[in-house]
Amino acid sequence: MLDHLLRSFTDGYSTDRLMLRWNNVPVELAANMSLPQFILDDINTAICDRLYAGIKYTCITMKIHFTRKYGYHLIQEFIPSALIVMLSWVSFWISLEAVPARISIGLLSVLTMTTQSSGSRTKLPEVSYIKAIDIWMSVCMLFVFAALLEYALVNVFDRKQKRHETYVDANGVGKEVCTITIVNKLAENGECTKGAIKYNRSTKI
């Protein structure tokens, strides 16, 4: 909803010499009139005479109520940015070993989101406060960047796990080594070592 106030005020003549008043039909709208980004809801007129230093001055106001059309922003900004975020989530289903594919999708999503955010700001006036489109684009950028960061973290943990497994296989750390002695046909005894721990184990056959 957007309200636009128009006021006509004369401070040079009092109401004794000049009076502004609306006609019975203050505003007439053309039947085929339309605005590209707004819907004209209503027009309210009023009289706003003012009293200054004991002198009354004439004044009239007109308040126009607009409703913004969201179709343009929905098609040009909100839907494309949402699709870019969903595109970045595709990398979650790609194999961890497919490094070029996942990096390409992540970087492409970040760069496209940056371009989309910059393009949306050029079409709007430069204001000091935060707009709804700024919050939307910032959240989309956060999701896209988080998807790329997720792959980097998972890749680091995967390489650490592989280095740990290679060290264990090379040094025998954590492996269980047993010397089995068959007591009879129904049981066997064994002396086992696992790292620095030694223990005995009996097994029934």
C-alpha positions as CSV (number, residue, x, y, z in Angstrom):
1,M,0.0,0.0,0.0
2,L,1.4,3.4,-1.0
3,D,-0.3,6.7,0.0
4,H,0.6,9.9,-1.8
5,L,-0.6,13.2,-0.3
6,L,-1.1,16.4,-2.4
7,R,-1.7,19.7,-0.6
8,S,-2.5,23.1,-2.0
9,F,-1.9,25.9,0.5
10,T,-1.8,29.7,0.1
11,D,0.0,31.7,2.7
12,G,-0.4,35.1,1.0
13,Y,-4.2,35.4,1.1
14,S,-6.6,34.8,3.9
15,T,-10.0,33.1,3.5
16,D,-11.5,36.6,3.3
17,R,-9.9,37.1,-0.1
18,L,-9.3,33.6,-1.4
19,M,-10.9,30.2,-0.7
20,L,-10.0,26.9,-2.3
21,R,-12.8,24.3,-2.4
22,W,-13.3,21.0,-4.2
23,N,-16.1,20.6,-6.8
24,N,-18.8,18.0,-6.3
25,V,-16.8,15.6,-8.4
26,P,-13.2,16.5,-7.3
27,V,-11.3,14.1,-9.5
28,E,-12.3,12.3,-12.7
29,L,-10.3,9.3,-13.9
30,A,-10.0,8.2,-17.5
31,A,-11.6,4.8,-18.1
32,N,-8.5,3.4,-19.8
33,M,-5.9,4.8,-17.4
34,S,-3.5,2.3,-15.9
35,L,-0.1,2.3,-14.2
36,P,2.6,-0.3,-15.0
37,Q,3.5,-1.1,-11.3
38,F,0.6,0.2,-9.2
39,I,-3.2,-0.1,-8.9
40,L,-5.1,3.0,-8.1
41,D,-7.4,2.1,-5.2
42,D,-9.0,5.2,-3.9
43,I,-8.8,9.0,-3.9
44,N,-9.8,11.0,-0.8
45,T,-10.2,14.8,-0.8
46,A,-10.5,17.1,2.2
47,I,-10.3,20.8,3.3
48,C,-7.4,21.7,5.6
49,D,-7.8,25.4,6.3
50,R,-5.1,26.6,8.7
51,L,-5.1,29.4,11.4
52,Y,-1.8,31.3,11.8
53,A,-1.4,34.4,14.0
54,G,-5.2,34.9,14.1
55,I,-5.5,34.7,10.3
56,K,-7.2,31.8,8.6
57,Y,-5.6,30.6,5.3
58,T,-7.2,28.3,2.8
59,C,-6.0,24.8,2.1
60,I,-7.1,21.6,0.3
61,T,-5.6,18.1,0.2
62,M,-5.9,15.0,-1.9
63,K,-4.8,11.6,-0.7
64,I,-4.2,8.9,-3.4
65,H,-4.0,5.3,-2.3
66,F,-1.9,2.9,-4.5
67,T,-1.3,-0.9,-4.2
68,R,1.9,-2.2,-5.7
69,K,1.7,-4.9,-8.4
70,Y,3.9,-7.8,-7.4
71,G,3.9,-9.7,-10.7
72,Y,6.9,-8.0,-12.2
73,H,9.1,-8.5,-9.1
74,L,7.8,-12.0,-8.7
75,I,8.8,-13.1,-12.2
76,Q,12.0,-11.0,-12.6
77,E,13.5,-11.3,-9.1
78,F,11.9,-13.7,-6.6
79,I,11.4,-16.8,-8.7
80,P,14.8,-16.7,-10.4
81,S,16.7,-16.2,-7.1
82,A,14.7,-19.1,-5.6
83,L,15.7,-21.3,-8.5
84,I,19.3,-20.4,-8.2
85,V,19.2,-21.4,-4.5
86,M,17.7,-24.8,-5.4
87,L,20.3,-25.2,-8.1
88,S,23.0,-24.9,-5.5
89,W,21.4,-27.7,-3.5
90,V,21.9,-30.1,-6.5
91,S,25.5,-30.5,-5.4
92,F,24.4,-32.4,-2.3
93,W,23.4,-35.3,-4.5
94,I,26.7,-35.3,-6.5
95,S,29.4,-37.7,-5.5
96,L,32.1,-36.3,-3.2
97,E,34.8,-37.3,-5.6
98,A,33.3,-35.2,-8.5
99,V,35.2,-32.1,-7.5
100,P,35.0,-30.2,-10.8
101,A,31.2,-30.7,-11.0
102,R,30.5,-29.6,-7.4
103,I,32.9,-26.6,-7.5
104,S,31.4,-25.5,-10.8
105,I,27.8,-25.6,-9.5
106,G,28.8,-23.8,-6.3
107,L,30.7,-21.0,-8.0
108,L,28.1,-20.6,-10.8
109,S,25.4,-20.2,-8.2
110,V,27.3,-17.6,-6.1
111,L,28.2,-15.5,-9.2
112,T,24.7,-15.7,-10.6
113,M,23.2,-14.7,-7.3
114,T,25.6,-11.8,-7.0
115,T,24.6,-10.6,-10.5
116,Q,20.9,-11.0,-9.7
117,S,21.2,-9.0,-6.5
118,S,23.1,-6.2,-8.2
119,G,20.6,-6.0,-11.0
120,S,17.7,-5.7,-8.6
121,R,19.3,-2.8,-6.7
122,T,19.9,-0.8,-9.9
123,K,16.1,-0.7,-10.6
124,L,15.2,0.7,-7.2
125,P,15.9,4.1,-5.6
126,E,18.9,4.5,-3.4
127,V,17.6,4.8,0.2
128,S,19.3,4.4,3.6
129,Y,16.9,1.9,5.1
130,I,16.7,-1.9,4.4
131,K,14.1,-3.0,1.9
132,A,12.3,-6.4,1.7
133,I,14.1,-7.2,-1.5
134,D,17.5,-6.6,0.2
135,I,16.6,-9.1,3.0
136,W,15.4,-11.7,0.4
137,M,18.6,-11.4,-1.7
138,S,20.8,-11.5,1.4
139,V,19.1,-14.7,2.6
140,C,19.4,-16.3,-0.9
141,M,23.1,-15.4,-1.0
142,L,23.6,-16.9,2.4
143,F,22.1,-20.2,1.3
144,V,24.1,-20.3,-1.9
145,F,27.4,-19.5,-0.1
146,A,26.6,-22.1,2.7
147,A,26.1,-24.8,0.0
148,L,29.6,-24.1,-1.4
149,L,31.1,-23.9,2.1
150,E,29.5,-27.2,3.0
151,Y,31.4,-29.0,0.2
152,A,34.7,-27.4,1.3
153,L,34.2,-28.6,4.9
154,V,33.1,-32.1,3.8
155,N,36.1,-32.4,1.5
156,V,38.5,-31.5,4.4
157,F,36.9,-34.0,6.7
158,D,37.0,-36.7,4.0
159,R,40.7,-36.1,3.3
160,K,41.5,-36.3,7.1
161,Q,39.6,-39.6,7.3
162,K,41.5,-41.0,4.4
163,R,44.8,-40.0,5.8
164,H,43.9,-41.6,9.1
165,E,42.9,-44.9,7.4
166,T,46.1,-44.9,5.4
167,Y,48.1,-44.4,8.6
168,V,46.3,-47.2,10.3
169,D,46.8,-49.6,7.4
170,A,50.5,-48.7,7.1
171,N,51.3,-49.0,10.9
172,G,48.8,-51.7,11.9
173,V,47.3,-49.4,14.5
174,G,44.1,-50.7,15.8
175,K,44.4,-54.1,14.1
176,E,43.6,-57.2,16.1
177,V,46.3,-59.9,15.9
178,C,45.6,-63.3,17.6
179,T,47.6,-66.4,18.1
180,I,45.1,-69.3,18.2
181,T,45.7,-72.5,20.1
182,I,43.2,-75.3,19.6
183,V,42.4,-77.0,22.9
184,N,40.1,-79.7,21.6
185,K,37.4,-80.1,19.0
186,L,35.0,-77.9,21.0
187,A,37.1,-75.0,22.1
188,E,40.1,-72.9,21.2
189,N,42.2,-70.4,23.1
190,G,44.0,-67.4,21.7
191,E,46.3,-64.6,22.8
192,C,45.4,-61.3,21.0
193,T,47.0,-57.9,20.7
194,K,45.2,-54.7,19.6
195,G,47.6,-51.8,19.6
196,A,49.2,-51.7,23.0
197,I,46.5,-53.9,24.6
198,K,47.0,-57.6,25.1
199,Y,44.3,-60.0,26.2
200,N,43.3,-63.7,26.0
201,R,40.2,-64.9,24.2
202,S,38.5,-68.3,24.4
203,T,36.1,-69.5,21.7
204,K,33.7,-72.4,21.7
205,I,33.6,-74.2,18.3
